[in-house]
C-alpha cells in the first residue's frame, strides 16, 4: 500500500501542482467571502447589522423605483474596503452557493496533491451529483433548523431576527401543542390504514394474480396503472365520485338501499374518502412488488411441503409469508415514510377540512407557512416532525435487520 501511494505521488504532474495552488487560493476567497455574506445576511450578525441595513435599504429603494442597486459600502471602515452594494447584495443572496463552491475547490486542491490524474477523472464525474445533493437536499435541512430559531414571516421583507427557542416554546408549551398532537394523531391514523391497505390488499391481489395467463397479465396492468396517474388529477375525479349529492359512489349505494354520506364534507367520513383515493393508487404497486417476489420463490419448497401433507393455508403461512418478509419490510418502510408525508391528495380534496378532520402534519405545515405566513413556526414543526420520522424509521430498520432473514 505504501509503495502504491508513493508511486501515485510521483505521478503528480507540475500542472496539477499549479492547479492545486490556484484552487486553494480560490477556495479561501470563496469561503471567506461567503462566510462574511452569510453572517451579514442569514445569521444577522450583530456587529454587521449596520452594514446589512444599508444593503436592505438599497434593495428597498431599488424595488420601489424599479432600478438596479446603486451606491457603495465600506466593509471595514475608514475607506479600507469600499465595494459596490450590488456586489454585497449578490454575495448575501448566494452565500451558501459560494461557500459550497469554495469547499469544492479546496477538496479538489487537496486531491490534486494526493491522487493521480486517473483517479481524479473519476472523482470529477461524481462531484456534480454530490454538489447537487449538498445544495438542494442537505443544506435546506440545515437551514430549516436556523429558520426555526428566527421570527421569519413570509410577507415581511425585513431581515428576520433570532428569537431563540420562542417557536419551540409556542409548539410545546402554548397553543401549538394541541394542534400538533391532533394533527399527529390524524397523520398516524391515516398512515396505519395506508400501510394496512398496501400490505394486506397488495398481498391478496398478488395471490390472486399469481397466474401466468394473458387475462391475468392484462389485469395486473390495469391494477398497476393508477400509480402513473397524477395525484391532483385523481383527486379531482374522486371529488366527483365522493360527492354527497350526485357522486357515483352514493348512487351505487342507493341501488342497494343505503344512503351514503357527504364523504368529503362530513368530518366523520372525510379521512375515509381520502383513503379511497389512496387505496386505488397504492394497492396496485404493492401487488406488483409482491407478485415479483412470489415468482422468485423456488417451487421446490411448495412441492416438498405438499409431499409432507401441507395444505394451501400452511404453505402460505410457513413458506410464502417468511419468504416475503424482506419485501414486506421494504413496502412497510417506504409506505410509512410516504404516508406520514401525505399532502397533495389532502390539499386538493379537503385542504385539511372540514374543520381539522384531515389536517395531516404536512398540510398543517403548509397552512402555517403559506396561509398564516408564519414560516418560522412552520420550520419548528418541520424540524420536530423530521426527527419523529427519523427515529421511527431507524427503529424500524434496526428491528427488521434483527428479525428478518434476507438470505432467502
Secondary structure, 3 states (H helix, E strand, C coil): CHHHHHHHHHCCCHHHHHHHHHHHHHHHHHHHHHHHHHHHCCCCCHHHHHHHHHHHHHHHHHHHHCCCCCCEEECCCCCCCEEEHHHHHHHHHCHHHHHHHHHHHHHHHHHHHHCCHHHHHHHHHHHHHHHHHHHHHHHHHHHHHHHCCECCCCCCCCCCCECCCHHHHHHHHCCHHHHHHHHHHHHHHHHHHHHHHHHHHHHHHHHHHCCCCHHHHHHHHHHHHHHHCCHHHHHHHHHHHCCCCCCHHHHHHHHCCCCCCCCCCCCCCHHHHHHHHHHHHHHHHHHHHHHHHHCCCCHHHHHHHHHCCCCHHHHHHHHHHHHCHHHHHHHHHHHHHHHHCCCHHHHHHCCCCCCCCCCCHHHHHHHHHHCCCCHHHHHHHHHHHHHHHHHHHHHHHHHHHHHCCCCC
